[in-house]
Amino acid sequence: MKKLENYNCSQTSEKPESSGNKSNNMNEVMVIGHCLLNPLARVKGVKPALPVDPKGANVIQLPCPEAMYFGMRRREITKDQLDHPAYRRFCQELFTPFADLLEDLASSGINIKIVGVPKSPSCGVEITSVGGEPGKVKEFHHSHAPGPGVFMEEIIKELKKRNVKFEMKDVGKEG
């Protein structure tokens, strides 16, 4: 698949995190990767992502495409393994109702802030996991590379197609 280019990660001085940094801005909505509010959705044995404290913020929690596609007993996977037409189509279909909502909110002047999950092959924004040998292996080897995961790439494409302005970053990243 061709690498997605030209998405604009606008920088902001706010950062969602567990330290109590809360947004009371009624003109803003945080769109959050599923496991940032529900760590049970992560692959068993994977270190939890930094939690997000949603108190006082307008929040939309995205679904977990990997859990929905592969189930809760899935194994660790990388972007390379997810980068195929069937999974991309699943992500597009999964996000379409959210895109409708975000388009409507943006047309009303609401700022959209998407918060990704660092190193996730689906929901990473600035860094995602790549590699992973095909076939039966005893150990799973992978590395991390800059750029978004598959689900975030599909979100970027859909919102850009709809001319929806948005910002995005991984949780815990200074803006």
C-alpha positions in Angstrom: 0.0 0.0 0.0 1.1 3.5 -0.7 2.3 5.6 2.2 -0.2 8.2 3.2 1.2 11.7 2.9 0.1 15.3 3.6 -1.8 14.9 6.8 -1.4 17.8 9.1 -0.8 17.0 12.7 -1.4 20.5 14.1 0.5 21.0 17.3 -1.3 22.2 20.4 0.0 23.1 23.9 -2.6 20.9 25.5 -1.9 17.2 26.1 -4.4 14.7 27.3 -2.9 12.6 30.1 -3.7 11.1 33.4 -2.2 14.0 35.4 -5.5 15.7 35.5 -5.0 18.0 32.6 -8.7 18.5 31.7 -10.4 20.3 28.9 -13.5 22.3 29.7 -13.7 23.7 26.2 -17.3 23.3 24.8 -15.9 24.0 21.4 -13.7 21.0 21.3 -14.1 17.2 21.2 -11.4 14.6 21.9 -11.7 11.5 19.7 -9.8 8.8 21.7 -8.4 5.4 20.7 -10.5 2.7 22.4 -7.9 1.2 24.8 -7.0 4.6 26.2 -10.3 4.3 28.1 -10.6 0.5 28.1 -7.2 -1.2 28.6 -9.0 -4.6 28.5 -9.1 -4.2 24.7 -5.3 -4.4 24.4 -3.5 -7.6 23.4 -2.9 -9.8 26.5 0.6 -9.1 27.9 1.0 -5.7 26.2 1.9 -2.8 28.4 -1.1 -0.5 28.9 -1.0 2.9 27.1 -0.9 6.1 29.1 -4.4 6.5 30.4 -6.5 9.6 29.5 -8.6 11.4 32.1 -11.7 12.4 30.2 -13.3 14.3 33.1 -14.5 17.7 31.9 -13.8 17.0 28.3 -16.2 16.2 25.4 -15.1 12.7 24.4 -15.8 10.3 21.6 -14.3 6.8 22.1 -13.4 5.1 18.9 -14.0 1.3 18.6 -11.0 -1.1 18.7 -10.7 -2.3 15.1 -8.3 -5.1 16.0 -10.5 -6.5 18.8 -13.5 -6.3 16.6 -11.8 -7.9 13.6 -9.7 -10.6 15.4 -11.4 -10.9 18.7 -10.1 -10.6 22.3 -7.8 -13.7 22.1 -5.7 -12.3 19.2 -2.0 -12.3 19.0 0.4 -9.4 18.7 0.4 -8.0 15.1 2.1 -5.3 13.2 1.0 -2.7 10.6 2.6 -4.7 7.8 0.4 -7.6 8.7 -2.8 -5.4 8.8 -2.0 -3.6 5.6 -4.3 -5.4 3.3 -7.5 -4.4 1.5 -10.0 -6.4 3.7 -8.7 -4.8 6.9 -8.6 -1.3 5.4 -12.2 -1.8 4.1 -13.2 -2.9 7.6 -11.6 0.2 9.2 -13.3 2.4 6.6 -16.7 0.9 7.3 -16.2 1.0 11.1 -15.2 4.7 11.0 -17.9 6.0 8.6 -20.6 6.8 11.2 -17.9 8.5 13.3 -16.8 10.5 10.3 -20.5 11.6 9.8 -20.6 12.8 13.4 -17.3 14.6 13.2 -18.1 16.2 9.9 -21.3 17.6 11.5 -19.5 18.8 14.6 -16.8 20.4 12.6 -19.3 22.2 10.5 -20.7 23.6 13.7 -17.3 25.1 14.7 -16.2 22.3 17.0 -12.5 21.6 17.1 -11.7 17.9 16.5 -8.7 16.5 18.4 -7.8 12.9 17.7 -5.7 11.1 20.3 -3.9 8.0 19.1 -2.2 5.1 20.8 1.6 5.1 20.5 3.1 2.1 18.7 -0.3 0.6 17.9 -0.4 -1.0 14.4 -4.0 0.4 14.0 -4.3 3.5 16.2 -0.8 4.9 16.4 -0.5 8.5 15.1 3.2 9.3 15.3 4.7 5.8 15.7 3.4 2.4 14.8 4.8 -1.2 15.0 6.1 -2.8 11.8 7.8 -6.1 10.8 6.8 -9.4 12.2 7.8 -12.6 10.4 5.1 -14.4 8.5 4.4 -18.1 9.3 5.0 -20.0 12.5 7.7 -18.4 14.7 8.8 -19.1 18.3 9.3 -15.4 19.1 7.6 -12.4 17.6 10.1 -9.8 16.5 9.0 -6.3 15.4 10.2 -2.7 15.5 8.7 0.7 15.6 8.5 3.3 12.7 7.3 6.8 12.5 3.8 7.4 11.1 0.2 6.3 11.7 -1.3 2.9 12.0 -3.9 1.5 9.5 -7.0 2.7 11.3 -5.6 6.2 11.8 -4.6 6.3 8.1 -8.2 5.5 7.1 -9.5 8.2 9.6 -7.1 10.7 8.1 -8.2 9.9 4.5 -11.9 10.0 5.3 -11.8 13.3 7.2 -9.6 14.9 4.6 -12.0 13.7 1.9 -14.8 15.4 3.8 -12.7 18.6 4.4 -13.0 18.2 8.1 -10.3 20.1 10.0 -8.7 18.2 12.8 -5.6 17.8 14.9 -4.1 14.5 16.0 -1.3 13.2 18.1 -0.4 10.2 20.2 -1.3 10.3 23.9 1.4 11.7 26.1 3.1 13.7 23.3 3.9 17.4 24.0 2.4 19.7 21.5 
